[in-house]
């Protein structure tokens, strides 16, 4: 599928947004990663039928992996509950752990700029989540066991949200959603799917803050994502609610 930019859909604020953007462990199968809890199948089945209220309570009280021992609070996600877009990152950082909302630090500011560049806004047809809901100590990459423990929560979020398009931000998110080894540089520019939902892989904003030369590639990915969504069949309108 060819990449597409798009002049018509960009707002007048794009030049300033683009200036702000800077035009910027070995993965294992989830099935092989044990979780510190018995009857994991029963737990996943319970999560698979939860509504939003039950899901929020379950995440807040979760003790399924060691991350619960060092977190200040679990971070479920934030945004429109009937979104077109679902952005999935890796895990909460220090500021997210304090505030209970994903992407609120420097990487979050860049993500907001990236959204604005394609006429999107946090909470309006956009939902933002992470593969793990608790902050890994030192912002390290989540272990396979930690990712496996949180996977049923992300699965349920996707089932409840029913987004039209998923954007995986970075390698851990892409590998979790696709269930296999992924190299972002090779995966970007291609259209994948998760449970029948189109999925696009791009760089995590935190990576872009460290690797400025790749911000232009991220912009290309956003244009590709916007063009992909524009070509998807229309769905019946639903009244949206924000979380």
C-alpha positions, 0 to 999 in steps of 0.5 A: 500500500502506498503512503499518502500525505494529504494537504486537505485534511491539515489545519492551519496550525500545522506549520507550528506543530511540525516545527515542534515535532522537529521536522522526529530486551529480547521479545518472547511470545506471550504464551511462553511468559508465565504470570504469577497467578494461578488459573490465569485462564479463568482470570482472562475469561473474567476480564473478557466480559467486564464493562468499563466500570469493572475494568477500571476497578480490576486494573486499580486492584490488580496484583497479577505481576510484580509491577504492582509492588512499585506503582503509585497507581495503575493507568488504564487509559484515557480518551473517547470510548467510541474512537476512530483511533487507538494509540498504544504505547509501552507503559506509564512513566514517572509522571503518568504514575503520579497523575494516573493518565498515559502520555502526560510527560515530555513524550506525551507533549510530543504525542499531542503535537503529532495528533494535532499535526493530523487534526486530532486531539486527545479525547476526541475520537482518540483513545490512548492506552499502554501495553502495561498499566503500571510503571516499570521501575526506572521506565525499563521495558516491561518483561514478557511476564508483565506484558502477559499479565496485562494483555487481557486488559488491553484485549478487553479495551480493544473489544470495548472500544472497537477502534477503526484504526490502531497505531502501535507506538514503538516495538513493545506495543507492536510486538504485543499486538502482533504477537511476534518479533517486530522491528519498527524500521521494517514494519513502518509503512506497512498495513497490519491488522489485529483482530480484523482492525487495521494496525500501523506501526510507528516510533514511540514519542520517547524514542523520537525525543532521543532520535530527532532524525526519525521525526520526519519518518514519524510524520510520514507514518502519520500521513499514511495512517490518516490516508488509511483511515480515510479509505476505510468503510464508514461506520454508523455514528455513535455518541462518544463518551470520554474516560 
